[in-house]
Amino acid sequence: VGVDNLVIDIPVGRGTKAETISEGRRLAQMFVDLGKRVGIRVECGLTYGEQPVGHAVGPALEAREALIALCDPEKAPSSLVEKSTALAGMLLEMGDKAPQGYGKDLAFDLLKSGKALSKMREIIEAQGGDPDVKPEDIPVGQHRIAIEAPCNGYITGVDNSAIVAIARAAGAPQEPGAGLTLSWKRGAKVRKGDAILEIYAERESRLEEAYKLALKLKPITVEGMLLHRVPEKQEY
């Protein structure tokens, strides 16, 4: 099949296909065993999957974010850089390009030096695309709407399965410009009215559908530090 070494990312956590480490290990072993049968050396990375990596969900939005990371890692979400270099590092070690345990460091050096960007531009050109493309050149859905924080507080939960459902309702991945972006993630402090999520769609009807679903599913939980009072204060 033309592949000698393969790294597979297996996100683990609520809302993913493998909700526990043990489930992730079982799935990983299946991939490893399958690889042996077809002559491919497979390694799997079990990664944190309880909220999106980076801030974008959807083909064009994710492509923009990935290109930002390649152009300037300092401007990219740290979770995206961390996960990408960890997985790339595994492959570099498998290919004997880095000593065991040093693949991630090499991957980060390649990213920071601009060599990863140069190689990406070569790949884009080989596939007939514009090698000089900038993040802002990648078109995203023109129809947009924001979901606002309902109160002052902290983001205490991000429902991955709800995020995916909303992105699909908006048209992703069939419509490349559709998807959503998260302004903040778990632990961030927000104020009432802050935009915590923005939905993108190529068609207005899709945007309305995704917006209604977002209001129903409430994919991001915002709470104050005081969650409940016991016993409840009685009114007389």
Order of alpha helices (4+ residues) and beta strands (2+ residues): beta-alpha-beta-beta-alpha-alpha-alpha-alpha-beta-beta-alpha-beta-beta-beta-alpha-beta
